[in-house]
Amino acid sequence: MKLILSIYEKVIVLSILALFSNQLIFAQESKSDFWNHVRFGGGLGLNFANEFFSATIAPSAIYDIDQNVSLGIGLNATFNSQKNAYKSTILGGSLIGLFNPIQSIQISTEFEQLNVNRRYDNNLNISNDNYWIPALYFGAGYRSGNVTFGVRYDVLYDDERSIYANPWAPFVRFYF
């Protein structure tokens, strides 16, 4: 069976390999020092509305290259349900880059690739969907300790296929 990767999947694979191969070289020099630069975090989300439910878990890990630059990876799992309409499962991953020009300001970039699987109620006569959607976010936020509050913009936003209502999204980011 032949494995064919899209350009987005190739970028993700090559970036992850580059990040980890570089870190493996440094980790061999000082195994304990590597983990001193790793921070874990992510996000949780719950949304309830009139016969609607949504839950998200999005863990991530970043490696602090220095005081100003961090690189990392993240996972995303979301479940949505609208009674008598649809259910969806969204799974994917992301590559994260953070830059702090000064301690309280954080500039971010994140490439996210999500698989969207929507199953519509039979009464609606709508075909089920299963597709991949990329997102490339650029953001800025205010950082205080382990928490950053900000806003990000998806430059690859697609009105028809994006899982979000618009390309602008507020965020709260935690890393410990």
Sequence and secondary structure as in RCSB ss.txt:
>XXXX:A:sequence
MKLILSIYEKVIVLSILALFSNQLIFAQESKSDFWNHVRFGGGLGLNFANEFFSATIAPSAIYDIDQNVSLGIGL
NATFNSQKNAYKSTILGGSLIGLFNPIQSIQISTEFEQLNVNRRYDNNLNISNDNYWIPALYFGAGYRSGNVTFG
VRYDVLYDDERSIYANPWAPFVRFYF
>XXXX:A:secstr
      HHHHHHHHHHHHHHHHHHHHHHH HHHHHHTEEEEEEEEEEEETTEEEEEEEEEEEEESSSSEEEEEEE
EEEEEEETTTEEEEEEEEEEEEEEEEETTEEEEEEEEEEEEEEEE GGG    EEEEEEEEEEEEEEEETTEEEE
EEEETT  TTT SSSSSEEEEEEEE 
